[in-house]
Amino acid sequence: MTTKDRIKNWLKRVSQPDGLMEREDIVFLMVQARHLIENHPDISKYKAIEFYSDWIVHTQLDRPSEIRLSVFRDITKSLSTHWTQSSGEVPLEVSRAIGLSNLRAELVALFEENQLPVEIFTIYDNWVNVVSFLTYFLANKPLNFPDEKKIQHKGFKETIKDILNMEKPANFWIKNLSIVGDKEVFVCFEIGGDKNTTKFLMPLLIEKD
């Protein structure tokens, strides 16, 4: 049985009136999506799928990747921009940095490319359900900011330097980031600096488009 056949059978099962998707199904979905992209001639098209499938199966992520570093970079940029003001934009910008919209777009593209139904992602209520199960398995699995001294990849070293040297209103860096909560899901991250460490807790927002 091929990966596509497994996904087709699974979609047929969960789409039945008595075949509601359960939490464990999200692990199956992400593993099968990962199998599809590993056989793809251009896996770089699916960086968000690769990132989230890594995140769901590991207890923490320490090694850098382009997407992980972009998460830290974009949150650092948002905090720097809104440092002196209380802005409702920060939770939205942090949620965007986590990349759920990118994951959704890549899953739709991957399924369409393989002639698989996409309603599980394109219908908003279905997508909210997918995200709720995904975050259950991501909860308390931190993304840790990498140690620049241990990085050999030139591009990653440059990105880390850019983050650390970014113009900021105060000297800070993001030490780690986690998804926390169950019914209500939050992004929790700690920032370190010259004087102390501060923890932020913000709701994880799911955009419709």
Secondary structure, DSSP 8 states (H G I E B T S, - for coil): --HHHHHHHHHHHHTSTT----TTHHHHHHHHHHHHHHT-TTGGGGHHHHHHHHHHHSS-B-S--HHHHHHHHHHHHHHHHTTTS--THHHHHHHHHHTHHHHHHHHHHHHHHTT---HHHHSHHHHHHHHHHHHHHHBT--EE---GGG---HHHHHHHHHHHHS--SS-EEEEEEEEEESSSEEEEEEEEESS-EEEEEEE------
